Amino acid sequence: MSSERFLIEGELSAPGFQRWLQGHARRIGISAQIGRADADAVLVTVDGPPALLDAMEMACLLGPIDVWVESVTREAA
């Protein structure tokens, strides 16, 4: 198991984005705790196997259609 902080940056003001993050994490079997969140940045701590954290990063980059993710920066939590 690994724990990392993802700083997701972009146009993230869509109302359901944080709910989408937590729901997607649950679907792939990891946990996600939202920290700071505003219209252009969300800080989320994710816990799970390294391969699933990679999958979560890719999902965030693709994101739901109503957001535009410019970058995901990862660091150990």
C-alpha positions in Angstrom: 0.0 0.0 0.0 1.1 3.5 -0.8 -0.2 6.9 0.3 0.3 9.9 -2.0 -1.0 13.5 -2.3 -2.3 14.5 -5.7 -2.4 18.1 -6.6 -4.9 18.4 -9.4 -4.8 21.7 -11.3 -7.0 23.0 -14.1 -10.5 24.3 -14.6 -12.2 22.2 -11.8 -15.3 24.3 -10.9 -17.8 21.7 -12.1 -20.2 20.9 -9.2 -19.7 17.2 -9.1 -15.9 16.9 -9.5 -15.1 16.1 -5.9 -17.9 13.5 -5.7 -16.5 12.0 -9.0 -13.0 11.8 -7.5 -14.2 9.9 -4.5 -16.6 7.7 -6.5 -13.9 6.7 -9.0 -11.4 5.9 -6.2 -14.0 3.6 -4.6 -14.7 1.9 -7.9 -11.1 1.0 -8.4 -10.5 0.0 -4.8 -8.5 2.8 -3.3 -9.4 5.6 -0.8 -9.4 9.3 -1.5 -9.7 12.1 1.0 -10.3 15.6 -0.4 -8.2 18.3 1.2 -8.0 21.8 -0.1 -10.4 22.4 -3.1 -11.2 25.4 -5.2 -12.1 26.2 -8.8 -8.5 25.7 -10.1 -6.9 23.2 -7.7 -7.8 20.2 -5.6 -5.5 18.4 -3.2 -6.5 14.8 -2.5 -4.7 12.1 -0.5 -5.1 8.7 -2.0 -4.2 5.3 -0.5 -3.8 2.0 -2.3 -1.5 -0.2 -4.3 0.9 1.7 -6.5 -0.6 0.4 -9.8 -4.0 1.7 -8.7 -2.6 5.1 -7.8 -1.2 5.2 -11.3 -4.7 4.3 -12.6 -6.2 7.1 -10.5 -3.8 9.6 -11.9 -4.8 8.6 -15.5 -8.5 8.8 -14.6 -7.9 12.3 -13.2 -6.1 13.5 -16.3 -9.0 12.2 -18.5 -11.6 13.3 -15.9 -15.3 13.9 -16.4 -16.3 15.9 -19.4 -17.2 19.0 -17.5 -13.6 19.7 -16.1 -10.3 20.4 -17.7 -7.3 18.9 -15.8 -4.0 20.6 -16.8 -1.8 18.6 -14.5 -1.6 16.1 -11.6 1.5 16.5 -9.4 2.1 13.5 -7.0 4.2 13.4 -3.8 4.5 10.9 -1.0 2.0 11.6 1.8 
